[in-house]
Amino acid sequence: MAFDFEALVGHLNIVGGRSISATPPGMLVEVAPRRAARGRELDTFFVLVTPSGENTAPPKFYEQMAQHAAERYFQAAGSVTAALRAVYTSLNNDLHEHNGEGKRTYEASMICAVLRENELFLARAGSSVALYRHDGQLTPFPTEFANEDQLFGPPLGVQPIIDVKMSKYPVAGGSRLLLADERLTDLNQERLKASLEGSDINAMIGGMKDLLPTQLVLLAAEFVPPDAPSPVPVKEAHSTAKATKTVEKPAEAPTAAGEDDPETDGAILNLPERPPRRNLLKEGAERGAGTLARGGAKAVDGTRFALDKLFPTPPEGAKPWVSASTLTVIALALPAVVVMLVLVMGVGGTGQSEFDLCVESAVQAAIVARGIPSNDVGGTINAWNAVLEVARRCNDLDPQNTDPSLPALSREGQGVIDALSQITRRDAYRLSSFEDALLSQVVLQGLNLYVLDSQNQLVYRVDIAERDDGRLEEVQNSRQIVASMRIGASVGEYRVDRLVDIAWAADTTQLIALDRSGLLIRCLPNFLSSCDAQRLLGSERWQNPLQITMWSGRLYLLDPAANQIYRYDSTGGTYGSAPVEYFAGQNRPDLRNAVDFAIDEQGYIFILSANGAVTRWVSGTQTEFIYASFPAGQQITTADAMFLDTSPIGQSLYIVRRANSTIYETSLAGSFFNAFRVFNENDFASLTNVIVDPNLQNIFALSGNSVFVFNKTQ
């Protein structure tokens, strides 16, 4: 048998019952250009793009889509299926973004075929269909034409992730292919089958013309060995990079008035000489890998069905025999297990790599997730989390992959989960970075930013400015180290020990810092090189001082190990008296797990614990603070820092949770407002602290050695 084939191609374009000789816009047959991606050199690409939806674009639109499809296919790396998926994903992204910009919306159906040696690959999205005749058997694609539920899928431009149907078939001499719009399904199937059995391609197209459709766009191809004699005269033509033979239209009797004959302007493609004998054992493995991929996809698709059968919904009032948490674990684990089984059993396939199999499984898992009813919030979140897990496994297999399906799937899945979990995503940008630093504390005063580098035990000042586009930037050459606020520095008669915290003293308009020995350093912002210091009394009672804050000229110090908050009163601008214990008596709260605290303008003290709990106190007495209205799964169970916004337009509490890279915003009574996350969560992997500018609605976040900024409202 032949190991490669050429294609004899023609078209049929019927508009209003009349046959038009011109090639339909959106129809294209291309052979590989000279600089095709590796593995694409011998491929032949067929594509048919047709209108869908309410609006029909100008013909040039469909021509460009077909041309882009061919170009992107021959530029894509990886297997045939990966390249086809990349084509559909990229074109759908382009069209979906266009439609989302408020312009006139367009949708399109697209069906593609790839001839590679003795195999034919088909891919389709929308309502386009195919018929393939091989060894006397007629196979419809993507399904039987009577199955309307499976026949019509979402076209390009409708959903952020396109649902692509794919299949692969063997090719032999005389195999024939039809690619057409959905109107092909309306034709008489028996007469259509008879047309496919015509003596040659012209007879085949002529027979379909006689079926008298009022509207139809169709591409027909017959596959023949390279050395087979052409059944019709051919003439030389040119493709993207290779010469082709074009079938000349044979002379025929005139047709009815006003009607044109179909013109076959396809090609017998000049491919290179037949390749050497193939490794049949390897090809068997390739076919097996493809089968496993399809089986894995079906297994993922059956996950929900299996769960429904194994764990049916109990009658009303009855207690389920399997807990919701157990079902959650199963729902999350099963798709990943299926993927791993597919990957393990698929090793050795050469047509589809482990990565390709993994991507197919991720795509199928996404289809399952989209099919879950919108009112099943928990099931939807679990399903999309499973998709994200599979996508992460795929990225681990090939971190440098160029398949656009994975980031698109991840964006869609994360978007669904965010919407259901009320997570607000923002585009954070890096304002400043400091070499070999670990930023832990921050003070914002106007356009001056002060940060404590706890790793190197020093304080930086950075001047910031607002650009014309509203984003902030560090003023060039403005960065400076506050000389008196660093370990080992001399301030008057004192030497600075390890720094505990920094704060802003509004009554004296000074930046202050405290070290572990009780040394309080004070600097005016315009005279940072000239600072003073004093030793606080009672520092020998401290056990593990953690945070300081200022309120009404008083200095408050949180010492969790001492289970106390110490208050220092100011007299004449200094703190000359011993500290006062905020909590007195026998019923003191347990502060040993406290990580941060703050005081509002009314004197209420908010204390944050490592387990995420917040308590509120006034005059040493606890008052009510209750978390409320938090979405399912968004409860704060761990926390690292907080910021209290007491401005008239703010009145919010911001809580940092590094474990899930989230900054929560609540009311001063604990009601949920927002859960902020950034698109690149790696930026917040080392999240330590936060501060907010209520005037510009900017949130400054410390993470690792950097200061990130994002706007609350956009």
Buried (B, 14 or more C-beta within 10 A) or exposed (E): EBEBBBBBBBBBBBEEEEBBEEBBBBBBBBBBBEEBBEBBBBBBBBBBBBBBBEEBBEEEBBBBBBBBBBBBBBBBBBBBBBBBBBBBBBBBBBBBEBBEEEEEBBBBBBBBBBBBBBBBBBBBBBBBBBBBBBEEEBEBBBEEBEEEEEBBBBBBBBBBBBBBBBBBBEBBEBBBBBBBBBBBBEBEBEEBEBBBEBEBBBBBBBBBBEBEBEEBBBBBBBBBBBEBEBBBEBEEEEBBEBEBBBBBBEEEEEEEEEEEBBBBBBBBBBBEEEEEEEEEEEBEBBBBBBBBBBBBBEBBBBBBEEBEEEBEEEEEEEEEEEEEEEBBEBBBEBBBEBBBBBBEBBEEBEBBBBBBBBBBBBBBBBBBBBEBEEEEBBBBBBBBBBBBBBBEBBBEBBEEBBBBBBBBBBBBBBBBBBEBBBBBBBEBBEBBEBEEBBBBBBBBEEBBBBBBBBEBBBBBBBBBEEEEEEEBEBEEEBBEBBBBBBBEBEBEEBBBBEBBBBBBBEEBEBBBBBBBBBBBBBBEBEEBEEBBBBEBBBBEBBEEBBBBBBBEBBBBBBBBEBBBBBBBBBEEBEBEEEBBBBBEEEEEBEBEEBBBBBBBEEEBBBBBBBEBBBBBBEEBEEEEBEBEEBEEBBEBEEBBBBBBBBEEEBBBBBBBBBEBBBBBBBBBBBBBBBBBBBEEBEBBEBBBBBBBBBEBBBBBBBBBBBBBBBBBEE
